[in-house]
């Protein structure tokens, strides 16, 4: 973990409630896809944990959804704003188990961390496919970004307004060597039951400190209690109790 000052260098709105922000500064503590940062915002006691979407040179990209006071304040930050950020939090995804044709499964704002994962897998010569799930076409983002990397992308929408109608589990392919997933817990539970291989799950959880001190995000696993912020957010399928 490293506490740094990062400068907002750009921000764009992707959907009615989803924004992409780019920040510049020392991001050397971010070493694995699936890690997150914890951002301090003026006037708010708790930091806001946001997953890492991409890192390149000294630029961090995050994609977040406006769901409350903190993220709404973030969406109004102009270029040049300086943020106090805890970086390099969480364990991230383990790429060593992916096999040659891994499957990436994201739901809503669980999609962003899978982008850096896809980049790293492709750099290792793997051929990842991605399933991106949303409620409706107006919420869809990231499809073109994954395609630009060379991923085979399937979009699902619950109402059928774009791509495959239904949930991400309705689009699971017949063959894949391993899977990585991130999204809301009901989606993760459905993937857990439907997946044909082992895999890794990234959990979204309310956090206090973000680095394992407060124990506020603990969950019970096969090997005992684990802190989502410190021992996770990524857990392997075999250790999850569902």
N, C-alpha and C positions, 0 to 999 in steps of 0.2 A: 504494500500500500504506500502511496505517496500523495502528500497534500501539495497541490500546485495552484497557481493562478493561470487560468486560461482565458483568452480573449475571443469574444464572438467575432467571427469574420464574415459570417453570412447566415441567412436564415430564409427558408422558403416554406410555403404552405403547400402540402401535398394533397390533402382532402379538407373537408369542412372542419375537421378537428385534429388532424395530424400534421406535424411540422418536422422539417429537417433542419438541424442546426450544425454549423461547422465552427469548431473552436481551435485556436492555435496556441501552442505552448509545449511544455515538457510532458510528453505522453509516454515516456520510456517505460513506465511501470505496467503498461498494458501489453501483455505478452501472449494472450490466448483469446481466440474467438469465444464469445459467451461470457466474458467478464463484463463488469458494469462500473459505472462511476456514480458518485454521490455528490450532488450539487447543493451548495448553500445558497439560499435566496434571502435577500433582505427582508426583515420583518417576520420571518418564519422560523420556528424553533427547530424542526426536523429538516434534514436535507432530503432531497428528492433523488431516489435511485433510478438511473436510466441506463439501459443496456447499450453496449458499444455496437454501433452499426459498421463503422469502418475506421481504420487508421492508415495514414499515409504520410511518411516523413514526420512533420511535427503538427499534423492536422488530425483532429478527432472529429468524426461525424456521429451524431446521435439522431435518432428519430423517435419522437415522443407524441403522445396523445394528450390533448387538453382535457383533463378530467376533474380539475379542482383549482383552488387558489394558486398553488405553486406553479403548476404547468401553464396556467393562464398567464401568470406573470412572466414566465419564460418566453411565451410566444410573442410578447411585446418588447423583448430586449433588442435594442438596435445594435448594429455593428459597432465594435469598439468597447462594448460592455465587458467588464472583467469579472469573472466568476471564481469563487473559491471552490475547488473540486478535489475530492478524494478519488484517486485513480488506481487502476489495477486491482479492483476488488473482485472477490469470487474466484472460483477455480477454473472456469471455462471448460470448453469441450475438449475431449481427448480424441485426437485425430488418428491415433495408432490402430484403432479397432474398426476403422471405416470400411475396409475392403475396397474393391475397385469401383463399385457402383452404389455409393451411399445415397440414401433418400433423406431430404430435408423437408420437415413438415412444420409450417408456421401458421399461426392463427392471429389475425389482427396485429396488435403491436408486439406480438411474439415473432413477427417476421424479421424485423431489423437485425438481430444478432446473427441470424443465419446467413446474412450476406457476407460478412467477413469470413465465416466458416467456409462458405462456398469458394471464396477466393483462395483460401489456404489449401483446401482439398484439391482444387484444380492445379495449383502450383506444384502439388505432389504427384500430379499425373492421374488423379482420380476423375471419375465422370459422374458428378452428382446430379440428381434430378430434384426438383423442388415442387412441393404442393403448397400453395398459398391460399388460405381460407379466410373468407369474409362473409358478412351478413348480406351485403348488397353491392352492386357495381360502384356506387358512389363512395364506398369505403376502400376500394382497391388501390393499393400502391405497391411499388417495388417490382412489379412484373417485368418491366423493361430492363431494370437494373440487373436482375438475375439472368435474363436472356442475353444481355450484352456480355456477361461473363462466359456464356456458352452452356448454361444449364438448360435442360429440358424442363420447361415450366408448365404446370397445370394450375389454373385458378379455379377455386370453387366458391360459389355464393349460395347461401341458404335459400334465397328466393329465386335462384336460377336466372338472375338478370345478366350474369356474365359467366362464361365458362361452364363448368360442370355444376349442375344443380345438386345441392346438398352440402354435406360436411366433408372435411378432409378425408375422412375414412371411406367416403364413397369413391375416392379417386386413387386409392392405394394400388400401385402396379403389382403385377404378378411376381416380378423378380427384382430384388435389391439385396445388397449384401449386409446392410446395417442401416439404422436410422438415427437421426437427430431431430429433436422437436422442441418447440417453445410456443407457449400460448396460454390461454385461460385454462384453469384446472379441469372443467368438464371436457374440453377437447383433449387434454393430456390423458385423462382417464379412458376416453374412447380409443385413443391411439394405443394405449397400454393393452387394451383388450383385443384390438384388431390386428396389431402388428405381427408379422410372421417371423421376425428376427429379434435379437437383442438390440438395445439402443440406449440413448441418453436423453434425459428430460431436463429442460431448464425451467425452473419454477419462478413464478412471480409471487412475491410475498411482501406484505407490509413490514417495513424495517424501522428500527430505531436508530442504532448507530451505523449499521452497514458493514462493520468489520469484526463482529463476533463477541463484543463485550457485553451487550445488554441481554442477550439470549431471547430477545423478543420474537425472533422468527424461527424458533426451533420446531422441528417436526420429527416424529418417530419413524425410524427405519428398521430394517432387519437387524442391523448392528447397533441399535440404540438411537438416542436422539442426536440429530445433526442440525447445525445452524445453517439456514438457507444462504445467508450472506457470506459466511466464512467457509463452511464445508461444501456448500453449493455455490451458485444456484443450480449447478448441474449434478444430477444423480443418475446412476445407472438403473436400468429397468429392474434388475435382480434385487436391488436393495430397497425398492419402494413397496410400501404396505398398502395395497389396494385390493 
